[in-house]
Amino acid sequence: MSILPLQGIPEVRPGDDLARLIAAAGRDLLRSGDVLVVTQKVVSKAEGRVVDLREVEPSAFARSFADRHGKDPRHVEVVLRESRRIVKMDRGLIISETRHGFVCANAGVDASNVPGEETVCLLPIDPDASARKLRGALRERLGLDLPVIISDSFGRAWRTGIANVAVGAAGMQPLLDYRGQRDPHGYTLEASVLAVADELAAAAELVMNKTDGIPAAAVRGYPYSPGEGSAKDLVMPPERDLFR
């Protein structure tokens, strides 16, 4: 298996045709069977999911939290607006559940890799729909039916450091279910369901990096299962969440 960065994609701005930019960068690189991983940041930028903090009026609650922890109250306000549920607010950190069901830091609101000191980027409104749209547009431009994963960096409970996960997916099954199969010692697997879309997103980050300006990569040689799965399949159902 190999992971190939798509180089030469310029700074993406609201309204840009992201499929056109990716097709231009990958026309001589992408092949049938590849899995395309694209960072959430460029998808959000193209879709206009950016906020000018100068236009944000923070609430009293946002100001109080920001004052206690040395944060920008406007940024805090945007995080609160993007949160469906606050899981934990402590030591200047906000862990919340987004409208998508993701539990992550700051509801996915991020200022990194966004031009301008007064601008933050939000998650796409529907990352799965964004992945389906991008997949269809690339099929028309390149004649390739590529699975698309939209990735973002999440922290992990009880682990230090961030890793990329799939927040959107189209054209493949994001989970690989081993339950009912036997391991080499004859043991029947009862709980082994692999989040392969997350694993591919994390692997692609190794060639995209955070500071190299490479927002897309092709994973080649992985025998994915085609299908109409989505990143919603990766979200833990509330009834199975032991920490809710």
Disulfide bonds with the S-S distance in Angstrom:
none
